Amino acid sequence: MEKLTARMFKKNIASIKLSEHCGMKLVKSEPNEDDVDFYEYEITNKTE
């Protein structure tokens, strides 16, 4: 697996903290199609 992505609503503080605790980085913050703010976090596998 090269990349793991997690998307969550901006109000979901527990998921944000868990993602950050796991070493994920915020890559996107914007409203979705329904105009609800969400965050997208990612972590990549750097085995070369």
C-alpha positions as CSV (number, residue, x, y, z in Angstrom):
1,M,0.0,0.0,0.0
2,E,1.5,3.3,-1.0
3,K,-1.0,5.8,0.6
4,L,-3.7,5.7,3.2
5,T,-6.3,8.5,3.1
6,A,-8.9,9.4,5.8
7,R,-11.7,11.9,5.3
8,M,-13.8,13.3,8.1
9,F,-16.1,16.1,9.0
10,K,-14.3,19.1,10.4
11,K,-16.4,18.8,13.6
12,N,-15.2,15.2,14.2
13,I,-12.4,16.2,16.7
14,A,-11.8,12.6,17.8
15,S,-11.0,11.4,14.2
16,I,-8.8,14.4,13.6
17,K,-6.8,13.7,16.8
18,L,-6.5,10.0,15.9
19,S,-5.3,10.7,12.4
20,E,-2.7,13.1,13.7
21,H,-1.6,10.6,16.4
22,C,-1.1,8.0,13.7
23,G,1.3,10.4,11.8
24,M,-1.2,11.4,9.1
25,K,-0.9,14.9,7.6
26,L,-3.7,17.3,6.6
27,V,-3.7,17.5,2.8
28,K,-7.1,19.1,2.1
29,S,-9.7,21.3,4.0
30,E,-12.7,22.4,2.1
31,P,-16.5,22.1,1.8
32,N,-17.9,19.0,0.1
33,E,-20.7,18.8,-2.5
34,D,-23.3,19.5,0.3
35,D,-21.3,22.6,1.5
36,V,-20.2,20.8,4.7
37,D,-16.6,21.4,5.8
38,F,-14.3,18.3,5.8
39,Y,-10.7,17.4,6.3
40,E,-8.6,14.9,4.3
41,Y,-5.6,13.4,5.9
42,E,-2.9,11.1,4.3
43,I,0.0,9.0,5.2
44,T,2.4,7.5,2.7
45,N,4.5,4.4,2.8
46,K,8.1,5.5,2.0
47,T,9.8,2.2,1.2
48,E,12.3,2.6,-1.6
